[in-house]
Amino acid sequence: MFRNYLKTAWRSIRRNKIFSGINVLGLAVGISAALVIFMIVAYEFSFDRFQKDRDRIYRVVLSAEFGGGTQGFSAGIPAPLGGAVASDIAAVTQTVPVFQFQGDATADVGVDNDNTGKPEIFKKQKNIIFTNAEYTELLGYQWIAGNAALALKEPFSVVLTESRAQLYFPGLPVHSVVGKQLRYNDVTATVSGIVKDLDQPTDFKAREFISLPTISATSLRDNFMMDVWDDWMAYTQLYVKISRGYTPEQATTAINALFKQHYDPVKKAGNKITLILQPLSDIHFNGQFQSFDSRIASRSTLYGLLAVAGFLLFLGCINFINLSTARSSQRAKEIGIRKTIGSSRMQLILQVLCETFLVTLMAVFLSVLLTPWVLQLFADYIPEGLTAGFLFRPGVLLFLSLLTLVITLAAGIYPALILCGYRPALVLKNVVMVSGGSRHARVRKILTVSQFVIAQFFVIATMLVAKQIRYSVTADMGFNKDAVIKFNIPRDSLDAHRAVLINKIKAIPGVQSVSSGFFSPADQGAAFVNVSFNNGAEEIRPQAQIRWGDPEYLKVYDLKLVAGRNVSADDSVKEFLVNESFAREMGFQQPQQALGKYLRWNDKELVPVVGVMKDFHDMSLKSRISPMVFENGTGATFHVRFTRGNAGGSWAAAISRLQRTYGELYPGEPFKYAFVDEMVADFYKSERATEGLLTWATGLTILISCLGLLGLVVHTTNSRTREIGVRKVLGAPVKQIVALLSKEFIVLVVLAFLIAAPVAWWAGHKWLENYAYKTTMNWWVFVFSGMLMLVFAVLTLSIKTVQAATANPVKALRSE
C-alpha cells in the first residue's frame, strides 16, 4: 500500500515539474536555514553539559557599589577568598581557585631543546592557569600520566593536556614528558602529569595547569594580591561545588558572612560588595560577569534565530499549501474517480500526505547538501568550533526526522482535507463548487499576505538596524579616533626605554604626535576609580572612570578643554582633569567652578582638579557618557597619531618603521597594534552580526515569498489562458492584460505593507530603547522598504504575466 502511495506521488511530482520544483526549492531554503540555526542553538546550549553534578557547580562573582551607585559586576574576586572558603565553609565541598597571568593572560613558555641545547621559546601562549587538583576533578579530566591527587600539590609543578605535551615535545611519548621542565616567564615548573583534552564544548579553555602553591612560593604572591581583601582583578576567579544537603542560598549567605569578616566597610565608607553564586549553566550566556578572553552567547539572539527559522519554515509551508489548494480543482476528477471506485477518505488523505512527504524529503536531502556551503558562507556568524561534522550527531539527525514529519503534516493536511472534501457526483458532472472555491481563494490570499508581512517586516528591521549602526560608527564621539593606533610595550619595561621610544617615534615621518598612557578615550572594557569630593555637607562619590597619560594624550585624541589647563608633564606631582559630567556630579553648573577643588583618591590622597574636559563617549552609544577623571602619568600603552596626507602609503611606511624601532628596544617581543577607529567600530560587532543575519533572513524571506507568488501567478495565468486569448482578440493591449493579471497580487503586497509597517515601527522603537544615543525612525525607511518589496513583487509577476499577455491568442482559442 505504502509503495503504491510513493509511486503515485512520484508520478504526480514528475507530471507537475514547475510546481514541484517551486515547492522543493522553497522548503529547501527554509529547512537549510532552520538546520543551520538549530545547529548553532544546539551547539551554544551544549556548553558545559558534561560535568558531573554540574547543577551543584557555581562561580563566585561580585557586585560592587560605590557611594550608592552601582559600579558594575565582576567575575574577579579577592585572591584570598578561595583559601578561606575551603577551610571555613561547610556548605562547599570543592573549592577551585583559578589564576591567570596578568597583562594579556599569556606567558612565554621556554622548552629546553635536547638537540641544540638552546631553549625554544613559545611566545604569548594562552590558556595557562594556576589552580589546584580539584580543578581537574571538577571537570572530569581523564589522566594519561601522573598522580591526580599529587600532581598539583607541590609548588613548581605543572600538568599539561595531551595537545600541549605534543606541541612542546613533538615525537616524544606522552609518558616520557613527565619530569620535563618548562619555564613560564620567570617561573620554572616540572611536568607532573598529562591529561586528555576535553572534547566537549566548554568555556574552560585551560591547557596547562600550574600548581597553585607556586604563586605563594614566588614573587607572584604580591602581583596577585594574595593577602588583599579589598581589591580584586579579572585574572582571579573562584569556582565552588555545593555540598549535598545545602542550598545555593545557604552557601551564598555563608560566603558573604566570611567575606565581611575580612572586608572593612568602615574603611571603604559608602562601598558595598556582594558576592553572588553564578550557576555553571549561566556562565556561557551572562555578559554581566564576562571573564577575560571569554565568548558570551546571547540567549535572546538564539531565541531570535529560532523565531527566524520558524518564520522561514512557515513561509515554505505557505507556498506548498497555496500551490496545492490552487491546483486542487485540476485534481478534482482524479479524487472523484478514486472515491467512486471505493477509496476511503483516510486513503486519500494518506495519498496527499505521501506526496507532501516525498517533496519534503527531497527538500531535506537538498538542505543537507547545502549546509556545509551555508556554514562557510556565514562563517562570520557561526560560533568557533561548530563544523559540518556537527551535522551527523544523533540530535541533529533526530531533529531532521522530526522536522520532516512536522512539515509533512503542517503543509499537507490542509490540501488533503480540501481534496478529500469534494463530492464525486458534482465533480464528475463538472459542477464547480463556487462557494468552496472562493473560500479556499480567501485562505490563499490570507496566507500570501502573511508571507509578505513577514518579508516586509524583515526588510524594515534590516534597514533600521543598518541605520543605527551607521549612526553609531559615524557619530561624533567627542574625540578624534581616526588615524590613531595604540600598542602596548612590556609591562616591566624601564621608564628610560619609554622616553627613548617616544623620541624615536616622533622622528618617524608621517607621525603627528605620540603619547604614553593607559586606555584610549573609548576602549574595550571599563576602568573605574575610587574618587570622592567633599562639598562641605557630604562626601560625593561619582561612579567615575579613569584614563591617564602624559600631556600629549589630549593632543593625540584632540580632546578639548572647556576650562583650566592640561596636566603637568611632571608625574611626580599628581593632577586631575575631569569631564563636564564629573563636574556636574560635583554639583557645579559651570565647569570653571570645579577648578582648584580637591578630589580624594582611594580614600587617601587629595588631588587638585586643574582642568575640565569637554564630554566624550567612553563606551558605545548604548551607554550614557560616564563621569571621567584623567590623571597625569605614563603607562605601558602608546598612542600614535599619523598625519593625514597619503594615508595608505605613509601610514604603512610609518608603521613599518615603528615596528623596527620597537624591535630594537624590545627584541623578541611581538609588535601588535590596533587602529582606534576599528576598535570603536568593534563596539557594534554584535549589531553588525545582527544586521548580517537580518540581511540573510530578509533575502531568504523575499526569495521564498516571491517563489510562492510566482507559483500562484503561473497557476492563475494557466487557468485564465482562454480569457486572455479572447481579450487579445477583442483588442486589449498587452499593458492592460498585464495589469489585469497583476492587480490582485499587487493589492495583497500593499496590504501586507500596511500591516507590517506599524509592527516593524513598534519593534524598532523597542530595540532602539537599548541605546542612550540613537538614530531616528524616518518615514522614508518605511516608504523605501515598501517600494523595494513592491519592485520585487512586480518583477516576479512580470516573469509570467508578460509572457501570457504576449502569447499568440490562436493557440489558446483553436480548440474552442
Buried (B, 14 or more C-beta within 10 A) or exposed (E): EEEEBBEBBEEBBEEBEEBBBBBBBBBBBBBBBBBBBBBBBBBBBBBBEBBEEBEBBBBBBBBBBBBEEEBBBBBBBBBBBBBBBBEEBEBBBBBBBBBBBBBBBBBBBBBBEEEEEEEEEBEBBBBBBBBBBBBBBBBEBEBBBBEBEEBBBEBBBBBBBBEBBBBBBEEEEBEEBBEBBBBBBEBBBBBBBBBEEBEEBBBBEBBBBBBBBBBEEBEBBEBBBBEBBBEBBBBBBBBBBBBEEBEBEBBBEBBBEBBEEBBEEEEBEBBBBEBBBBBBBBBBBBEBBBBBEEEBBBBEBBEBBBEBBEBBBBBBBBBBBBBBBBBBBEBBBBBBEBBEEEBEEEBBBBBBBBBBBBBBBBBBBBBBEBBEEBBEEBEEBBEEEBEBEBBEBEEBEEBBEEBBEEBBBBBBBBBBEBBBBBBBEEBBEEEEBEEBEEEBEEBBBEBBBBBBBBBBBBBBBBBBBBBBBEBBBEBEBBBBBEBBBBBBBEEEBEEEEBEBBBEBBEEBEBBBBBBBBBBBBBBEEBEBBBBBBEEEEEEBBBBBBBBBBBBBBBBBBBBEBBBBEBBBEEBEEBBBBBBBBBBBBBEBEEBEBBBEBEBBBEBEEEBEBBBBBBBBBBBBBBBEBBBBBBBBBBBBBBBBBBBEEEEEEBBEBBBEBBBEBBEEBBEEBEBEBBBBBEBBBEBBEEBBBBBBBBBBBBBBBBBBBBBBBBBBBBBBBBEBBEBBBBBBEEEBEEEEBBEBBBEBBBEBBBBBBEBBBEBBBEBBEEBBEEBEBBBEBEEEBBEBBBEBBBEBBBEBBBEBBBEBBEBEBEEBBEEE
